């Protein structure tokens, strides 16, 4: 689908107020990992945590204790919240490739994208499974993403293809005007998407 060809809106800096897509302040929450703070396991879970590092490369026991939709610290420059972006930015497919990813880290990535993106610009989050064999990434994953009513889609490779070919598969299946790739274990911050779309929108 071609990008719109009508007269383009400009990006403007507002000195005295927040920009049009700046989200409201979120009340302070308490709990493991809230605000992006580190969380330390109690002594009786340390061995289990070490074993999960051997299996996943990260401490999944810690990850499983942290809320899927946790808050993170706003690390942006203070001027970022004052930018006004065009109201007709292109729609975006966020493609996330994974293979035997930890369930909670993968879904925390998805939550951050869905929760912190203007919904009118987020066409979909497209999860592309590169032939995972972990049980948690089968029916439990399909059941979990059903809460987003089709905003989050899942496609699966029938054999292991590797990162680049699997990303290509995601690009071919994407429905948005812009395709954006993210790792399966990251979290986006406040108002992350409009600044990335604005330069593409302009040219």
Number of C-alpha atoms within 10 A of each C-alpha: 7 7 13 12 7 6 7 14 14 13 16 12 16 14 10 7 12 17 19 14 20 20 14 8 6 7 7 8 11 10 13 19 19 18 15 14 12 11 14 11 16 8 8 8 12 15 12 15 17 15 15 17 14 10 12 12 12 17 19 22 20 21 19 15 14 20 14 18 16 18 22 16 11 12 8 12 7 8 11 16 19 18 19 20 20 18 16 13 23 21 19 22 24 26 28 23 26 23 17 17 20 24 20 20 20 23 21 23 20 27 19 20 25 20 14 19 19 17 14 12 20 20 22 23 27 25 22 23 25 22 18 18 11 12 11 15 20 13 9 11 15 14 10 11 18 12 10 13 8 13 16 21 17 16 14 18 14 10 10 14 14 14 14 10 12 22 20 13 18 25 19 10 14 21 18 19 17 22 18 17 15 16 12 22 18 15 23 19 18 23 21 17 20 21 14 11 19 19 11 12 19 13 7
